Amino acid sequence: MSGLDWLPLLAALGLWLVVMRTALRRSGARWAAGLPLAITVGAAAAVAVGLASPVSPSAPLVGDASIAGVALLIGCIAVGFAWPLMAMRGLRARG
């Protein structure tokens, strides 16, 4: 394993921090209004990951559990990115 294996994770973390900082600094962000749509985005991402993952016939229970765990993780990450974006939806850019 090289030192560059963490680069995509660090890039995603940096992008999330930028999105969160932007959302927190914008006055008028509607956090409560953005949550239902963000949860919908996360659920759609989780379902897409779950349906796209093949299950091994040799260990279906283990395969199903790990696929469900990965799908849940991807869904939570999608909510983490979508919530601040949905909270800022409809705001005008400062200028």
Secondary structure as UniProt FT lines:
FT   HELIX           3..6
FT   HELIX           7..25
FT   TURN            27..28
FT   HELIX           31..52
FT   TURN            57..58
FT   HELIX           60..88
FT   TURN            89..90
//
